Amino acid sequence: MSKLDNENIIHKIYDDIEIIQFKKLLEFSNLVHCYTLRKHNINISKNDEQILKNSYHKVSKILNINEESIVKPHQSHTDNIEKVNVPNTQLEEVDGLITNKKNILLATTSADCISLLFYDKSKNVITDIHSGWRGTVKKIGKKAVEIMIEEYGSNPEDIICCICPSIRKCHFEVDIDVMEIFKKEFEYTGRINEIISTGRIMEDKQKYNIDTVLINKIILEEAGLRKENIIDSGICTVCNSDCFHSYRVDKQASGRNGAFIGLK
């Protein structure tokens, strides 16, 4: 059993690519999805077009979907979410994708940030969200649910959200300026002592640890999702940087992990 297997996810190993998948999403035969590992030189980054092309090819092959169907926006830590109706859509300053169309593979990337994969099993709508700490402060995950409700008639109780591997509270260490942003934004939850912990002192500066995964769980419940439909991979990309790209570990040399979801 892999160290990445747990009650919510399965680690799958192929000859030239490794992925994790959510057990809950695998229950739906009309759905394809995965989150990529860094092994076998898998890197969903435009910094190297050939590596990106090879990575797309490997992902589309194991998901049995045309690689020309992949839609990947240029992310910039916004709360902008766009509907996708055709493949090969070019999107700038967008951090979320949503569709109810078949044969479109939505993709976002991360290297410690949170990727959220949504599926409305009733309306057959999917959403792929990149939520870094700025996107989390802007509540992009909650905004995604609101769009699913308003644009597609979703009932939030039917929506599943899977939280992909990301930096966790153990390693998301910030200075007081960022801590104050989170405190101001989420003090209303009454759970600020769970969200923020006082950390170590480094170079005479007090550090703080922030639980952005918990914040996303809270705001998704606020949006109406059932607690049991918010499914966490439970994986820290920093703790497992041998398996996943991590900006905190590799800095500017870091690659990107990919979160993919599509309807067949």
Number of C-alpha atoms within 10 A of each C-alpha: 7 9 8 17 17 15 11 15 22 18 19 16 13 10 6 12 18 21 23 21 23 24 14 14 24 15 9 12 9 13 19 21 23 25 24 28 26 21 16 12 14 26 27 27 19 13 11 11 12 11 16 18 17 15 23 19 15 18 26 19 12 15 17 11 19 15 21 14 18 23 20 26 22 15 20 15 20 18 26 18 23 17 14 20 13 14 17 16 12 11 16 11 14 21 28 31 24 22 22 20 18 16 19 24 30 27 27 29 28 27 26 28 26 27 29 27 30 25 26 23 17 12 16 17 21 25 29 30 29 29 31 24 20 17 20 23 19 16 18 27 29 21 18 25 23 18 17 24 17 11 10 15 14 20 18 19 16 16 24 22 28 22 21 29 30 29 28 23 19 14 17 19 22 16 14 14 8 14 18 14 12 22 15 11 13 18 12 9 12 9 13 18 11 12 20 20 17 15 15 13 10 9 7 7 10 13 18 21 20 28 21 24 23 16 21 22 20 18 19 24 18 12 18 16 22 16 14 10 19 19 22 19 20 18 20 20 28 24 16 16 19 13 17 28 30 28 20 17 16 13 11 9 9 17 23 24 29 26 29 27 23 28 22 13
